[in-house]
Amino acid sequence: DVGEALNYLEAATEGVEKIAEGPSPNAYVEEFGPDSVTISVHYWIEDPRPQDLLSVRSAYARAAKHRLDVAGITISPASKRELQGRIAVEGSG
């Protein structure tokens, strides 16, 4: 359920150090692909400093993964594809 996943991803901001309580985070669907759903989450960082951005982003990603795991929502890797074809080379040297 995409709506449920969006709710969990918004809630994952709770308790992550430096993520502001307000304005509220927003999670939304960017795209439905053939075998994927691309979701973006926007949240605000209190007193952002460049050196904090990566650590806050990483802490949020871990919190989001944990919430989804607890809810039984699996984030799976991209599907593997089998490519077939031929290569022809014309002329030599």
N, C-alpha and C positions, 0 to 999 in steps of 0.2 A: 504494500500500500504506500504509494508515493506521499500522500498527505501525512501519513503517520511518520514516515522517514523525515519529512520536512520538520515536523514538530520536535522529533528527537534531536535533530541537528541544531535547531534554535535553542533548545533546552541545554545542549552541551556547553553553551557559553557560561552557564551558571557555575560559579566557583572557580573559574579560570582567572588566575591573578592578572590584573591589569585590563581585563575586558570590562568595559563600563556597563552598569546596570541599565542605563538609559542613554539614548533611545534604545528601544527593544531591537534585538537581532532580527534579521529577515533572511529566510531561506526560500529560494524559489527555483523552479525548474527552468533551466536554460534551453534544454533540448532533449527530445526523445529520439534516440538513435535506433538502428535496427536491433541492437542487442545491448543497449545501455540507456541510462538516464543521466544526464549531466545536471548536477545541482550546484548552485552557488549559495554561499552563506555570507551575509554582510553583518559585521558587528563593529562596535566602536571600542577603541583602546583609550583608556585614561592616560592623559599626559604622555602621548606617544613620543618615543625617542627612536631614532633609526636602529640602535643596537637592541631594542626590545622587540622589534617586529617579528624577527624569526623565532625567538623563544616563545612569544605569545601564540604565533601561528602553529608552532609545533605542539604546545600544550593544548590548544584547541583541538587539533587533529587527534591527539591521543584521547581526549575526553569524548570526542564525537565517536571514535571507533569503539570505545568502551560502552557508551550508551547504546549504540547499534547492536553490539554483541549481546548485551544483556537483554535487549528486546528481541533477539533472534533474527535480526536483519543482517544479511550477509552482504558484505562488499566483496564482489568477486573481481578477479583480474579480467582484462579484456579477453574476449574469446579468441582462441587460436584459429588461424586460417590456414588452409592448405592451398598453396598456389601451384598451378601446373601450367606448363607452356613449353615453347621451343624457342631456341635462339638460333638464328641463321646468320652466318657471316659470309658475305659475298666478296669475292676477290681476295687475293693474297698479296701482301707486302707491297 
